[in-house]
Amino acid sequence: MIHLRVVAPERCAHQALDLLEASPAVVNIVHLHGAARKPDGDVILCDVAREDASVILGDLRELGLHHDGSIAIEMIDTALSDAASRA
């Protein structure tokens, strides 16, 4: 699994959430509305199956949020979750 921390500007935060929620490869989605400062925006945390991470990252980049927001990627060594196993 890969953990993503996304800082999404208000203009595309809901599109990013919709994209993540629609993917069966994404689990443990957390949305913190207005929590980010510098840059301002929503913080979205989630875990993504490694096999589909490049697709999810590409979809997020298509939204352009990395221009005025950010996407941070961390490798997860161990995840104890039935949902993560299914993803």
Secondary structure as a PSIPRED ss2 file (coil, helix, strand):
# PSIPRED VFORMAT (PSIPRED V4.0)

   1 M C   1.000  0.000  0.000
   2 I E   0.000  0.000  1.000
   3 H E   0.000  0.000  1.000
   4 L E   0.000  0.000  1.000
   5 R E   0.000  0.000  1.000
   6 V E   0.000  0.000  1.000
   7 V E   0.000  0.000  1.000
   8 A E   0.000  0.000  1.000
   9 P C   1.000  0.000  0.000
  10 E C   1.000  0.000  0.000
  11 R C   1.000  0.000  0.000
  12 C C   1.000  0.000  0.000
  13 A H   0.000  1.000  0.000
  14 H H   0.000  1.000  0.000
  15 Q H   0.000  1.000  0.000
  16 A H   0.000  1.000  0.000
  17 L H   0.000  1.000  0.000
  18 D H   0.000  1.000  0.000
  19 L H   0.000  1.000  0.000
  20 L H   0.000  1.000  0.000
  21 E H   0.000  1.000  0.000
  22 A H   0.000  1.000  0.000
  23 S C   1.000  0.000  0.000
  24 P C   1.000  0.000  0.000
  25 A C   1.000  0.000  0.000
  26 V E   0.000  0.000  1.000
  27 V E   0.000  0.000  1.000
  28 N E   0.000  0.000  1.000
  29 I E   0.000  0.000  1.000
  30 V E   0.000  0.000  1.000
  31 H E   0.000  0.000  1.000
  32 L E   0.000  0.000  1.000
  33 H E   0.000  0.000  1.000
  34 G E   0.000  0.000  1.000
  35 A E   0.000  0.000  1.000
  36 A E   0.000  0.000  1.000
  37 R C   1.000  0.000  0.000
  38 K C   1.000  0.000  0.000
  39 P C   1.000  0.000  0.000
  40 D C   1.000  0.000  0.000
  41 G E   0.000  0.000  1.000
  42 D E   0.000  0.000  1.000
  43 V E   0.000  0.000  1.000
  44 I E   0.000  0.000  1.000
  45 L E   0.000  0.000  1.000
  46 C E   0.000  0.000  1.000
  47 D E   0.000  0.000  1.000
  48 V E   0.000  0.000  1.000
  49 A C   1.000  0.000  0.000
  50 R H   0.000  1.000  0.000
  51 E H   0.000  1.000  0.000
  52 D H   0.000  1.000  0.000
  53 A H   0.000  1.000  0.000
  54 S H   0.000  1.000  0.000
  55 V H   0.000  1.000  0.000
  56 I H   0.000  1.000  0.000
  57 L H   0.000  1.000  0.000
  58 G H   0.000  1.000  0.000
  59 D H   0.000  1.000  0.000
  60 L H   0.000  1.000  0.000
  61 R H   0.000  1.000  0.000
  62 E H   0.000  1.000  0.000
  63 L C   1.000  0.000  0.000
  64 G C   1.000  0.000  0.000
  65 L H   0.000  1.000  0.000
  66 H H   0.000  1.000  0.000
  67 H H   0.000  1.000  0.000
  68 D H   0.000  1.000  0.000
  69 G C   1.000  0.000  0.000
  70 S E   0.000  0.000  1.000
  71 I E   0.000  0.000  1.000
  72 A E   0.000  0.000  1.000
  73 I E   0.000  0.000  1.000
  74 E E   0.000  0.000  1.000
  75 M E   0.000  0.000  1.000
  76 I C   1.000  0.000  0.000
  77 D C   1.000  0.000  0.000
  78 T C   1.000  0.000  0.000
  79 A C   1.000  0.000  0.000
  80 L C   1.000  0.000  0.000
  81 S C   1.000  0.000  0.000
  82 D H   0.000  1.000  0.000
  83 A H   0.000  1.000  0.000
  84 A H   0.000  1.000  0.000
  85 S H   0.000  1.000  0.000
  86 R H   0.000  1.000  0.000
  87 A C   1.000  0.000  0.000
